[in-house]
Amino acid sequence: MRRGGSRWSIAMSALFGLSLVLPAAVHAATPVSLTFTTSITAAFYDDSVTFTASMSPAVAGMYVGFIDVTSSTSTFAYTDGAGVASLTIGGQYVRWVPGPNLLHAEFPGDATYAAATSNTVSIDVSQNPSSLSLTFSGGHVSGVVHSVDQLQIAIRMTATVCGGWIDLDQVPGGQVASGPASLVYNLDGTRGCGFNAVLVPQPLGVEHYQAFYTGAPDNVDSTTGVVAVPITPIAPTLALLVSPNPVEGGTTTFLTGELTTIDDPAYVAGSGTITFYEGTTNLGSADVMADGNVGQAAINLTFNAVGNHDLHAIWNGPTYASPATSPTVTLSVVQDIVHASNLHLNASGFYPVLDGYQDRLAIEGQLDEMASVAVTITSATTGAVVDRLWVPTREGMYTVWWDGRTSNEVALLGNPFWIRRLQVRPLVPQGLYHVTQVVSDAGGATLTVTKNVTVSYKSLHWFPGTLTLYGNQFIARGGNSGTISASSTYSRGARITLAPGPAGRYIAVGYQFTLPVALGYSALTFSVLGSGNASAVIGMQDSRLGTWPAGSPWIIDYFSPIAYTSTGYGWNHVAGNSTYNRIGRTVRGMVLALDWFSGRYDIASVKVTYRYALLR
């Protein structure tokens, strides 16, 4: 609906109406003249205009009316000392009537001065110019409108006064929205004069809209041109991810399609199907699942042919969205290799005679993919296979053991695997053997590693041993009280003496023994031969304490185990541990006087007894 014509201002009518109730003047004989002027003779509807009437002769305080002949309305003012009456109307309080306005001034007369009418002045009043624009959006960054969007139309009017009425028409179709022109928000958060319309989603295609502005009484009417609004389908972007790439033949690779759009991800992230292709060959499809604002679909495939494979993906979704095709991704398929490392033997030789020393050979490796291992052991002399071992398909570290005995395996009819019989098997002959590991992965690739090992029938033989020192052959000494001297009782002996004093006094001597080179030790004992009037403490150094504590106060805790000697002449013993009380081939013993009231102990000799093992 269009709106037009003139609207009267209440404020204007009130001001002009005051002069209509004045009493009739009493005309005097003295004539006067009025000269009427206006500040402007052409104005817009909301402009302010100043009326001036000059009375001659100049008389102050005279009532002068300003008459709008066109509208038959008036207002008034009083003359000042110069006989001038002045009044400003219009602006934000009074609005003019558009068109020519004829005005003059009148003095109604009084007892002294006769009535007078001024000259007539014409003021041509116009409406403000205006211009109208129409923009549209689907509410997206890109500014496009999809068929699933509410259509947002922003109509903006440029004029001095923000007022009037705006209508929006669909062409063809007629009016679809209307409202007053006012300050409304723009998409960027600023405000402008106009009207915002939000329409329901429109079908795919092109719609046409036109806006009309009725500006009475402030502004002239204006109209936009017909604006074409394309209603487009959602156009997503499809990316193809291939991992791993490159990939070994026969190994699984994953194809993932990722669907995104800057416009409206919610409408595509969880809909439609992605199909994967190599050229025109369909490799498989998967439904799109939403992952936040991204749609994903994935399949896994195995490519056996070595070489390059050009892959792409196509998404087909609902009718309101366009299909999407990914860029081509080249998958490189390389020759399958076995991923295994550190295939080795734990020793270069072993001794399968059962005696607890290197009776078995550890065959080891690391599988970095699912694979199996076949182990074949052959004689370097004859080439004959003496045993076969297996590691079932697995991933990670593995160990299999060979006990140096011949295989008693048979192949069951129809069964390709070797089955070990549970029975005693003879040792293989002494000599050199090849241990071959063949690793096979799921793709059929193999890795072969051969190591050599020597088989020997040697076994551990144990022998007794004794190491003896004189009492004066100590190599360490320590203490905080007392003396260490030669013994007068025993030839080449030593005497430790502790004088009376407070608690915590001690004096000690230490002996060191070097064991022969051997593969093992056992039955380690430290013994002291001597006598005295006080009992001494004997002990063996704890190997965990490291080096001999030279130059520092001795602490009995350095030695474990400990024992006490008798005061009479004889051997005194403390049994140690072949591991705990040994530092390599070194064994250390101590004789200690601790907190005696007073006394002495004479050491004639010390010894270490042990057993040691050799291969024979």
C-alpha positions as CSV (number, residue, x, y, z in Angstrom):
1,M,0.0,0.0,0.0
2,R,1.4,3.4,-0.9
3,R,1.1,6.4,1.4
4,G,1.0,10.1,0.2
5,G,-0.6,13.5,0.6
6,S,-0.1,16.2,3.2
7,R,-0.1,15.8,7.0
8,W,-0.6,18.9,9.2
9,S,1.5,19.5,12.2
10,I,-0.3,19.9,15.5
11,A,2.4,22.3,16.7
12,M,1.9,24.5,13.6
13,S,-1.9,24.6,14.1
14,A,-1.5,25.5,17.7
15,L,0.8,28.4,17.0
16,F,-1.3,29.8,14.2
17,G,-4.5,29.3,16.1
18,L,-3.7,31.9,18.8
19,S,-4.4,34.9,16.5
20,L,-7.9,33.8,15.6
21,V,-9.3,34.6,19.1
22,L,-8.1,38.2,19.3
23,P,-10.8,40.9,19.7
24,A,-11.6,43.2,16.9
25,A,-9.2,46.2,16.8
26,V,-10.3,49.7,17.2
27,H,-8.8,51.6,14.3
28,A,-7.0,54.8,15.1
29,A,-6.5,57.7,12.9
30,T,-2.7,57.3,12.8
31,P,-1.7,55.1,9.9
32,V,1.2,52.6,10.1
33,S,2.9,50.5,7.5
34,L,4.3,46.9,7.7
35,T,7.2,45.5,5.7
36,F,7.3,41.6,5.8
37,T,10.4,39.5,5.0
38,T,11.5,35.8,5.4
39,S,14.9,34.4,5.9
40,I,14.5,32.1,3.0
41,T,12.0,31.8,0.1
42,A,12.7,28.1,-0.8
43,A,12.7,25.5,2.0
44,F,12.6,21.8,2.7
45,Y,9.7,20.5,4.7
46,D,11.7,20.4,8.0
47,D,13.6,23.7,7.5
48,S,13.4,26.6,10.1
49,V,12.3,30.0,8.7
50,T,12.5,33.4,10.4
51,F,9.6,35.9,9.8
52,T,10.4,39.6,10.3
53,A,7.8,42.5,10.3
54,S,9.0,46.1,10.5
55,M,6.5,48.7,11.7
56,S,6.7,52.3,10.6
57,P,6.5,54.4,12.7
58,A,8.5,52.3,15.1
59,V,6.4,51.5,18.1
60,A,7.4,49.0,20.7
61,G,5.0,46.3,22.2
62,M,2.7,46.2,19.2
63,Y,1.0,42.9,18.4
64,V,1.8,41.6,14.9
65,G,0.3,38.5,13.4
66,F,2.0,36.4,10.7
67,I,-0.6,34.9,8.4
68,D,-0.1,31.8,6.2
69,V,-2.7,32.6,3.5
70,T,-2.2,29.1,1.9
71,S,-3.3,27.3,5.0
72,S,-5.3,30.0,6.7
73,T,-3.3,29.8,9.9
74,S,-1.3,32.4,11.8
75,T,1.0,33.1,14.7
76,F,2.2,36.3,16.3
77,A,5.0,38.3,17.9
78,Y,5.4,41.7,19.5
79,T,7.5,44.5,18.2
80,D,10.7,45.5,20.0
81,G,12.0,49.1,20.6
82,A,12.8,49.4,16.9
83,G,9.3,48.4,15.9
84,V,10.4,45.0,14.6
85,A,8.5,41.8,15.3
86,S,10.4,38.6,14.7
87,L,9.5,34.9,14.9
88,T,11.3,31.6,13.8
89,I,9.2,28.5,13.0
90,G,9.9,25.1,11.6
91,G,12.8,22.8,12.4
92,Q,12.0,19.8,14.6
93,Y,8.9,21.4,16.1
94,V,6.9,22.7,13.1
95,R,6.7,21.2,9.7
96,W,5.8,23.0,6.5
97,V,3.1,22.0,4.0
98,P,4.8,21.0,0.8
99,G,4.3,23.5,-2.1
100,P,3.9,27.3,-2.3
101,N,3.1,29.0,1.0
102,L,1.9,32.6,0.8
103,L,2.5,34.6,3.9
104,H,2.1,38.3,5.1
105,A,2.0,40.2,8.3
106,E,-1.0,42.0,9.9
107,F,-1.3,44.7,12.6
108,P,-4.9,44.6,13.9
109,G,-4.7,48.3,15.1
110,D,-5.5,49.8,18.5
111,A,-6.8,53.1,19.9
112,T,-3.8,54.9,18.5
113,Y,-2.7,53.3,15.3
114,A,-4.7,52.1,12.4
115,A,-4.6,48.5,11.2
116,A,-2.1,47.6,8.6
117,T,-1.3,44.6,6.2
118,S,2.2,44.0,4.9
119,N,3.3,42.8,1.5
120,T,3.0,39.1,0.6
121,V,6.0,36.7,0.4
122,S,5.9,33.2,-1.2
123,I,7.9,30.4,0.3
124,D,8.2,27.3,-1.9
125,V,8.4,24.3,0.5
126,S,9.7,20.9,-0.9
127,Q,10.1,17.4,0.6
128,N,13.6,16.2,1.3
129,P,15.2,14.1,-1.4
130,S,15.6,10.4,-0.7
131,S,17.3,7.4,-2.2
132,L,16.5,3.7,-1.6
133,S,18.8,0.6,-1.8
134,L,18.1,-3.1,-1.4
135,T,20.7,-5.8,-0.5
136,F,20.3,-9.4,0.4
137,S,22.1,-12.2,2.3
138,G,21.7,-15.7,3.5
139,G,23.5,-14.8,6.7
140,H,26.8,-16.3,5.5
141,V,30.3,-14.9,5.2
142,S,30.2,-15.4,1.4
143,G,26.9,-13.4,1.1
144,V,25.2,-16.1,-1.0
145,V,21.7,-17.4,-0.3
146,H,20.9,-21.1,-0.3
147,S,17.6,-22.7,-0.6
148,V,17.7,-23.8,3.1
149,D,18.4,-20.2,4.3
150,Q,16.0,-17.6,5.6
151,L,16.3,-14.8,3.1
152,Q,17.6,-11.6,4.8
153,I,16.8,-8.4,2.9
154,A,18.1,-5.1,4.1
155,I,16.4,-1.9,2.6
156,R,18.3,1.3,3.4
157,M,17.1,4.8,2.8
158,T,19.2,7.9,2.6
159,A,17.5,11.2,3.5
160,T,17.7,14.1,5.9
161,V,14.9,12.8,8.0
162,C,14.6,9.1,8.9
163,G,10.8,8.5,8.6
164,G,8.1,7.4,6.2
165,W,7.1,3.9,5.2
166,I,8.8,1.0,3.3
167,D,7.1,-1.7,1.3
168,L,8.9,-4.8,-0.1
169,D,7.4,-6.6,-3.1
170,Q,8.3,-9.9,-4.8
171,V,8.2,-9.4,-8.6
172,P,5.9,-10.9,-9.6
173,G,3.9,-11.8,-6.6
174,G,3.2,-8.6,-4.7
175,Q,3.9,-7.3,-1.3
176,V,5.8,-9.7,1.1
177,A,6.8,-7.3,3.9
178,S,6.4,-3.6,5.0
179,G,7.2,-1.4,7.9
180,P,8.3,2.1,9.0
181,A,11.6,3.5,8.1
182,S,13.6,3.7,11.3
183,L,17.1,3.1,12.7
184,V,17.9,-0.6,12.4
185,Y,21.0,-2.7,12.7
186,N,23.2,-3.5,9.8
187,L,25.0,-6.9,9.5
188,D,28.2,-5.3,10.8
189,G,26.6,-4.1,14.0
190,T,26.2,-0.4,12.9
191,R,22.8,1.2,12.5
192,G,21.2,2.8,9.4
193,C,17.9,4.2,8.4
194,G,15.7,1.6,6.7
195,F,13.8,-1.6,7.2
196,N,14.9,-5.3,7.6
197,A,12.8,-8.2,6.3
198,V,13.4,-11.9,7.0
199,L,11.7,-14.2,4.5
200,V,11.2,-18.0,4.6
201,P,13.6,-20.1,2.6
202,Q,13.1,-19.8,-1.2
203,P,13.4,-22.5,-3.8
204,L,16.4,-22.9,-6.0
205,G,16.5,-20.4,-8.9
206,V,16.4,-16.6,-9.1
207,E,13.8,-14.5,-7.2
208,H,13.2,-10.8,-7.8
209,Y,12.4,-8.1,-5.3
210,Q,11.7,-4.4,-5.3
211,A,11.3,-1.9,-2.5
212,F,9.1,1.3,-2.4
213,Y,9.4,4.2,0.0
214,T,6.6,6.6,0.8
215,G,8.2,9.7,2.5
216,A,5.3,12.1,3.1
217,P,5.4,14.5,4.6
218,D,9.2,14.7,5.2
219,N,10.8,13.1,2.2
220,V,10.0,12.5,-1.4
221,D,9.0,9.0,-2.4
222,S,11.7,6.7,-3.9
223,T,11.9,3.2,-5.3
224,T,14.7,0.7,-5.9
225,G,15.1,-1.1,-9.1
226,V,14.1,-4.8,-9.4
227,V,16.9,-6.8,-7.7
228,A,17.6,-10.4,-8.7
229,V,18.4,-12.7,-5.8
230,P,20.0,-16.0,-6.9
231,I,19.0,-18.9,-4.6
232,T,21.8,-21.4,-4.9
233,P,22.5,-24.9,-3.6
234,I,25.1,-25.3,-0.8
235,A,28.5,-25.8,-2.5
236,P,30.8,-27.8,-0.1
237,T,34.5,-28.5,-0.5
238,L,35.7,-32.1,-0.5
239,A,39.2,-33.2,0.3
240,L,40.7,-36.7,0.0
241,L,43.2,-37.9,2.6
242,V,45.2,-41.0,2.0
243,S,47.2,-42.5,4.8
244,P,49.8,-44.0,4.8
245,N,51.2,-42.7,1.6
246,P,53.4,-44.2,0.2
247,V,52.2,-47.7,1.2
248,E,53.7,-51.1,0.7
249,G,51.8,-53.5,-1.5
250,G,49.4,-55.7,0.3
251,T,49.2,-53.3,3.3
252,T,46.0,-51.6,4.3
253,T,45.7,-47.9,3.5
254,F,42.8,-45.6,4.6
255,L,40.9,-43.3,2.3
256,T,39.1,-40.5,4.1
257,G,36.9,-37.9,2.6
258,E,36.5,-34.6,4.5
259,L,33.5,-32.4,3.6
260,T,33.5,-28.7,4.6
261,T,31.8,-25.5,3.7
262,I,32.2,-21.9,4.9
263,D,28.5,-21.2,4.4
264,D,26.5,-23.7,6.4
265,P,28.4,-26.8,7.5
266,A,25.5,-28.1,9.6
267,Y,23.6,-29.0,6.5
268,V,26.3,-31.2,5.0
269,A,28.4,-32.5,7.9
270,G,26.2,-35.5,8.6
271,S,24.4,-36.2,5.3
272,G,25.1,-37.9,1.9
273,T,27.6,-40.5,0.7
274,I,31.2,-40.2,-0.3
275,T,32.3,-42.6,-3.1
276,F,36.0,-43.2,-3.7
277,Y,37.4,-43.8,-7.2
278,E,40.6,-44.8,-9.0
279,G,39.9,-43.2,-12.4
280,T,36.4,-44.5,-13.2
281,T,36.7,-47.6,-11.0
282,N,34.5,-47.4,-7.9
283,L,36.5,-48.4,-4.9
284,G,33.7,-48.2,-2.4
285,S,31.4,-45.8,-0.5
286,A,30.7,-44.7,3.0
287,D,28.0,-42.6,4.6
288,V,29.1,-39.2,5.9
289,M,29.3,-38.8,9.7
290,A,29.5,-35.4,11.4
291,D,32.6,-34.6,13.3
292,G,32.0,-31.1,14.6
293,N,31.6,-28.9,11.5
294,V,33.3,-31.4,9.3
295,G,31.7,-34.4,7.5
296,Q,33.8,-37.5,7.2
297,A,33.6,-40.8,5.5
298,A,36.3,-43.5,5.3
299,I,37.1,-46.9,3.8
300,N,40.2,-49.0,4.0
301,L,41.7,-50.8,1.0
302,T,44.7,-53.0,0.1
303,F,46.6,-52.2,-3.1
304,N,48.8,-55.0,-4.4
305,A,50.0,-53.5,-7.7
306,V,53.2,-51.6,-7.2
307,G,53.1,-48.1,-8.8
308,N,51.1,-44.9,-8.7
309,H,47.3,-44.9,-8.2
310,D,45.4,-41.7,-8.9
311,L,42.5,-41.5,-6.5
312,H,39.6,-39.0,-6.1
313,A,36.3,-38.9,-4.1
314,I,32.8,-37.6,-5.0
315,W,30.1,-36.5,-2.5
316,N,26.4,-36.7,-3.3
317,G,24.1,-35.3,-0.8
318,P,20.6,-33.8,-0.5
319,T,19.0,-31.8,-3.3
320,Y,19.8,-28.4,-1.7
321,A,23.5,-29.1,-2.1
322,S,25.7,-29.4,-5.1
323,P,27.8,-32.6,-5.6
324,A,31.5,-32.1,-4.7
325,T,34.6,-33.7,-6.2
326,S,37.9,-33.8,-4.5
327,P,41.3,-33.0,-6.1
328,T,43.1,-36.1,-7.3
329,V,45.6,-37.6,-4.8
330,T,48.3,-40.0,-6.1
331,L,48.9,-43.0,-3.9
332,S,52.4,-44.5,-4.3
333,V,52.4,-48.3,-3.8
334,V,55.9,-49.7,-3.2
335,Q,57.3,-53.1,-2.9
336,D,56.4,-54.9,0.3
337,I,59.3,-55.4,2.8
338,V,59.4,-57.0,6.1
339,H,59.7,-54.6,9.1
340,A,61.9,-56.4,11.6
341,S,65.1,-55.6,13.3
342,N,67.9,-56.8,15.6
343,L,67.6,-60.5,14.6
344,H,70.5,-62.0,16.6
345,L,71.7,-64.7,19.0
346,N,72.5,-64.0,22.6
347,A,75.8,-65.8,22.4
348,S,78.4,-67.0,19.9
349,G,78.6,-70.3,21.6
350,F,76.8,-72.3,24.3
351,Y,77.2,-75.6,26.2
352,P,74.1,-77.8,26.1
353,V,75.3,-80.3,28.7
354,L,72.9,-79.6,31.6
355,D,74.9,-77.9,34.3
356,G,73.2,-74.6,34.7
357,Y,75.7,-72.6,32.6
358,Q,74.6,-71.4,29.1
359,D,72.7,-74.6,28.5
360,R,70.4,-72.9,25.9
361,L,70.8,-70.5,23.0
362,A,68.4,-67.5,22.8
363,I,67.3,-66.6,19.2
364,E,65.8,-63.1,19.3
365,G,64.5,-60.3,17.3
366,Q,62.1,-57.4,17.0
367,L,58.9,-57.5,14.8
368,D,57.7,-54.1,13.8
369,E,54.6,-55.5,12.1
370,M,52.5,-58.6,12.4
371,A,54.7,-61.4,11.1
372,S,55.9,-65.0,11.9
373,V,59.4,-66.4,12.2
374,A,60.7,-69.7,11.0
375,V,64.0,-70.8,12.5
376,T,66.2,-73.4,10.8
377,I,69.3,-74.8,12.4
378,T,71.8,-76.6,10.1
379,S,75.2,-78.1,10.6
380,A,78.0,-76.1,9.0
381,T,79.9,-79.3,8.4
382,T,77.2,-81.5,6.8
383,G,74.5,-79.0,5.8
384,A,71.9,-81.2,7.5
385,V,68.9,-79.6,9.2
386,V,69.1,-80.5,12.9
387,D,66.1,-78.5,14.3
388,R,63.3,-76.2,13.3
389,L,61.6,-73.6,15.6
390,W,58.7,-71.3,15.1
391,V,57.4,-67.9,16.3
392,P,53.6,-67.6,15.6
393,T,52.4,-64.4,14.0
394,R,52.8,-61.5,16.3
395,E,54.3,-58.1,16.7
396,G,57.0,-56.9,19.1
397,M,60.0,-58.6,20.7
398,Y,60.4,-62.4,20.6
399,T,62.7,-65.0,21.9
400,V,62.9,-68.7,21.0
401,W,65.3,-71.2,22.7
402,W,67.4,-74.0,21.2
403,D,68.7,-76.5,23.6
404,G,71.4,-78.0,21.3
405,R,69.6,-81.2,20.6
406,T,68.5,-82.8,17.4
407,S,65.0,-82.5,16.1
408,N,62.5,-85.3,16.6
409,E,59.8,-83.6,14.5
410,V,57.6,-85.3,11.9
411,A,55.2,-83.8,9.4
412,L,51.7,-85.1,10.0
413,L,49.8,-86.1,6.8
414,G,47.9,-83.1,5.5
415,N,49.4,-80.7,8.1
416,P,52.2,-78.4,6.8
417,F,53.4,-77.6,10.3
418,W,56.1,-79.4,12.3
419,I,54.9,-81.0,15.5
420,R,57.5,-81.5,18.3
421,R,57.4,-84.9,20.0
422,L,57.6,-84.9,23.8
423,Q,60.6,-87.2,24.2
424,V,64.3,-87.1,25.0
425,R,66.4,-86.0,22.1
426,P,70.2,-86.5,21.7
427,L,72.7,-83.6,21.6
428,V,73.9,-82.5,18.3
429,P,77.6,-83.1,17.6
430,Q,80.0,-80.4,18.7
431,G,80.9,-77.8,16.1
432,L,79.6,-74.8,14.2
433,Y,76.0,-74.4,13.3
434,H,74.0,-71.9,11.1
435,V,70.9,-70.4,12.7
436,T,68.7,-69.0,10.0
437,Q,65.7,-66.8,10.8
438,V,63.1,-66.3,8.0
439,V,60.5,-63.5,8.9
440,S,57.3,-63.5,6.8
441,D,54.7,-60.8,6.9
442,A,51.0,-60.8,5.9
443,G,51.9,-59.7,2.3
444,G,54.2,-62.6,1.7
445,A,57.4,-60.6,1.9
446,T,60.3,-62.3,3.7
447,L,63.5,-61.3,5.5
448,T,66.3,-63.9,6.0
449,V,69.1,-63.5,8.6
450,T,71.7,-66.2,9.3
451,K,74.0,-66.2,12.4
452,N,76.6,-68.8,13.5
453,V,76.9,-70.4,16.8
454,T,79.4,-73.0,18.3
455,V,78.1,-76.0,20.2
456,S,80.5,-77.3,22.9
457,Y,80.2,-80.3,25.3
458,K,82.2,-78.5,27.9
459,S,80.6,-78.2,31.3
460,L,81.2,-76.6,34.6
461,H,83.6,-78.3,37.0
462,W,83.9,-77.0,40.6
463,F,87.2,-76.8,42.5
464,P,88.0,-75.8,46.1
465,G,90.3,-72.9,46.7
466,T,92.1,-71.2,49.7
467,L,94.0,-67.9,50.0
468,T,96.0,-67.3,53.2
469,L,97.7,-64.1,54.5
470,Y,99.8,-63.5,57.7
471,G,98.3,-61.2,60.2
472,N,100.6,-58.4,59.3
473,Q,99.7,-58.5,55.6
474,F,96.7,-56.2,56.1
475,I,96.4,-53.4,53.4
476,A,93.8,-51.1,55.1
477,R,93.6,-49.8,58.6
478,G,91.2,-47.4,60.4
479,G,89.9,-46.3,63.7
480,N,89.4,-43.4,66.2
481,S,91.2,-44.9,69.2
482,G,93.8,-47.6,70.0
483,T,96.8,-48.9,68.2
484,I,97.8,-51.4,65.6
485,S,101.2,-53.1,66.1
486,A,103.2,-56.2,65.4
487,S,102.1,-59.2,67.5
488,S,104.6,-60.4,70.0
489,T,102.7,-63.7,70.3
490,Y,102.6,-64.8,66.7
491,S,105.3,-64.7,64.1
492,R,104.4,-62.1,61.4
493,G,101.2,-61.4,63.3
494,A,99.4,-58.2,64.1
495,R,98.0,-56.9,67.4
496,I,95.0,-54.5,67.7
497,T,94.7,-52.8,71.1
498,L,91.9,-50.5,72.4
499,A,92.6,-48.3,75.5
500,P,89.9,-47.4,78.0
501,G,87.6,-44.5,77.0
502,P,84.1,-43.5,76.0
503,A,81.7,-45.5,73.8
504,G,82.2,-45.4,70.1
505,R,85.9,-46.3,70.1
506,Y,87.2,-48.7,67.5
507,I,90.3,-49.9,65.7
508,A,90.4,-52.2,62.7
509,V,92.6,-53.8,60.0
510,G,91.5,-55.0,56.6
511,Y,92.7,-57.8,54.3
512,Q,92.2,-58.2,50.5
513,F,92.2,-61.4,48.5
514,T,92.1,-61.9,44.7
515,L,90.2,-64.9,43.5
516,P,91.3,-66.9,40.4
517,V,89.6,-66.3,37.1
518,A,86.6,-68.5,37.0
519,L,83.0,-68.7,35.6
520,G,81.4,-68.9,39.0
521,Y,82.1,-68.9,42.7
522,S,80.5,-70.3,45.7
523,A,81.0,-71.3,49.4
524,L,82.8,-68.1,50.3
525,T,84.2,-67.9,53.9
526,F,86.5,-65.5,55.7
527,S,88.5,-67.0,58.6
528,V,90.7,-65.5,61.3
529,L,93.3,-67.4,63.4
530,G,94.3,-65.7,66.6
531,S,93.6,-65.1,70.4
532,G,93.3,-62.3,72.9
533,N,91.8,-61.1,76.1
534,A,88.9,-59.6,74.3
535,S,86.6,-60.8,71.5
536,A,87.1,-59.2,68.1
537,V,84.5,-58.7,65.4
538,I,85.2,-60.2,62.0
539,G,83.3,-59.5,58.8
540,M,83.3,-59.3,54.9
541,Q,82.9,-56.1,52.9
542,D,79.5,-55.6,51.3
543,S,80.1,-55.4,47.5
544,R,77.4,-52.7,47.1
545,L,79.5,-50.2,49.0
546,G,82.1,-50.0,46.2
547,T,85.7,-49.2,46.8
548,W,87.6,-49.8,50.0
549,P,86.9,-46.9,52.4
550,A,90.5,-45.7,52.8
551,G,91.2,-42.6,54.8
552,S,87.7,-42.3,56.3
553,P,86.3,-43.6,59.6
554,W,85.4,-47.2,59.3
555,I,81.8,-48.1,60.0
556,I,80.8,-51.6,60.9
557,D,77.9,-51.3,58.5
558,Y,80.4,-51.5,55.6
559,F,80.7,-55.2,56.4
560,S,78.1,-57.9,56.3
561,P,77.9,-60.6,57.6
562,I,79.8,-60.4,60.9
563,A,80.8,-62.8,63.6
564,Y,82.7,-62.6,67.0
565,T,85.9,-64.4,67.7
566,S,86.6,-66.5,70.7
567,T,89.4,-65.3,73.1
568,G,91.2,-68.6,73.0
569,Y,93.5,-69.6,70.2
570,G,91.8,-71.0,67.1
571,W,90.1,-70.3,63.8
572,N,87.1,-68.1,63.7
573,H,84.8,-68.1,60.6
574,V,82.2,-65.9,58.9
575,A,80.4,-67.4,55.9
576,G,79.7,-64.9,53.1
577,N,77.8,-64.8,49.8
578,S,79.7,-65.4,46.5
579,T,77.8,-62.5,44.9
580,Y,77.1,-60.1,47.8
581,N,80.6,-60.2,49.3
582,R,82.6,-60.1,46.1
583,I,83.7,-57.1,43.9
584,G,84.7,-58.9,40.7
585,R,87.5,-61.2,41.8
586,T,88.2,-59.2,45.0
587,V,87.2,-60.3,48.5
588,R,87.8,-58.2,51.6
589,G,87.7,-59.1,55.2
590,M,88.0,-57.1,58.4
591,V,89.1,-57.6,62.0
592,L,87.6,-55.0,64.4
593,A,88.0,-54.0,68.0
594,L,84.9,-52.2,69.1
595,D,84.0,-50.5,72.4
596,W,86.2,-52.7,74.6
597,F,86.7,-51.4,78.0
598,S,90.3,-52.2,77.3
599,G,92.0,-55.2,75.7
600,R,93.9,-56.7,72.8
601,Y,93.6,-59.3,70.1
602,D,96.5,-60.9,68.2
603,I,95.9,-62.0,64.6
604,A,98.2,-64.9,63.5
605,S,96.8,-65.3,60.0
606,V,93.6,-64.9,57.9
607,K,92.2,-66.8,54.9
608,V,89.4,-67.0,52.4
609,T,88.0,-70.4,51.3
610,Y,85.8,-70.7,48.3
611,R,84.8,-72.9,45.4
612,Y,85.3,-71.9,41.8
613,A,84.0,-73.2,38.5
614,L,85.8,-73.8,35.2
615,L,84.7,-75.2,31.8
616,R,86.4,-78.5,31.2
